[in-house]
Amino acid sequence: MNSAQLKIYHDAVDAMEKAGVDPEYVQGWQGGFLVNPKREEQRVTEAYEAGYDDGSEKNADNYKNWIKK
């Protein structure tokens, strides 16, 4: 990961945590961004799956849909 990607990663995770995003979404986003293998099927949640898909696409825009109210 180069320094530009590291900054994108750090800034996105920081924004998600400060906004109160569902931790499952954040963990999925991190795993997808870093190209980690997905969790085993019984541990995958809707929030994790959405985060993983967004992270895989390096998309930090959809996290606002997962802010816990």
Contacts in CASP RR format, 6 or more apart in sequence:
PFRMAT RR
TARGET T0000
AUTHOR 0000-0000-0000
METHOD contacts of the structure
MODEL  1
MNSAQLKIYHDAVDAMEKAGVDPEYVQGWQGGFLVNPKREEQRVTEAYEA
GYDDGSEKNADNYKNWIKK
1 9 0 8 1.000
1 34 0 8 1.000
8 58 0 8 1.000
8 60 0 8 1.000
9 30 0 8 1.000
9 33 0 8 1.000
9 34 0 8 1.000
11 60 0 8 1.000
12 29 0 8 1.000
12 33 0 8 1.000
12 60 0 8 1.000
12 63 0 8 1.000
13 26 0 8 1.000
13 29 0 8 1.000
13 30 0 8 1.000
15 60 0 8 1.000
15 63 0 8 1.000
16 25 0 8 1.000
16 26 0 8 1.000
16 29 0 8 1.000
16 60 0 8 1.000
16 63 0 8 1.000
17 26 0 8 1.000
19 63 0 8 1.000
19 64 0 8 1.000
19 67 0 8 1.000
20 67 0 8 1.000
20 68 0 8 1.000
21 63 0 8 1.000
21 66 0 8 1.000
21 67 0 8 1.000
21 68 0 8 1.000
22 47 0 8 1.000
22 66 0 8 1.000
22 67 0 8 1.000
22 68 0 8 1.000
24 45 0 8 1.000
24 47 0 8 1.000
24 48 0 8 1.000
25 47 0 8 1.000
25 48 0 8 1.000
25 50 0 8 1.000
25 51 0 8 1.000
25 63 0 8 1.000
25 66 0 8 1.000
26 51 0 8 1.000
26 63 0 8 1.000
27 48 0 8 1.000
28 47 0 8 1.000
28 48 0 8 1.000
28 49 0 8 1.000
28 51 0 8 1.000
28 52 0 8 1.000
28 55 0 8 1.000
29 51 0 8 1.000
29 52 0 8 1.000
29 54 0 8 1.000
29 55 0 8 1.000
29 60 0 8 1.000
29 63 0 8 1.000
30 36 0 8 1.000
30 55 0 8 1.000
31 52 0 8 1.000
31 55 0 8 1.000
32 51 0 8 1.000
32 52 0 8 1.000
32 53 0 8 1.000
32 55 0 8 1.000
32 56 0 8 1.000
33 55 0 8 1.000
33 56 0 8 1.000
33 58 0 8 1.000
35 56 0 8 1.000
38 44 0 8 1.000
38 52 0 8 1.000
39 48 0 8 1.000
47 66 0 8 1.000
50 62 0 8 1.000
50 65 0 8 1.000
50 66 0 8 1.000
51 62 0 8 1.000
51 63 0 8 1.000
51 66 0 8 1.000
54 60 0 8 1.000
54 61 0 8 1.000
54 62 0 8 1.000
54 63 0 8 1.000
END
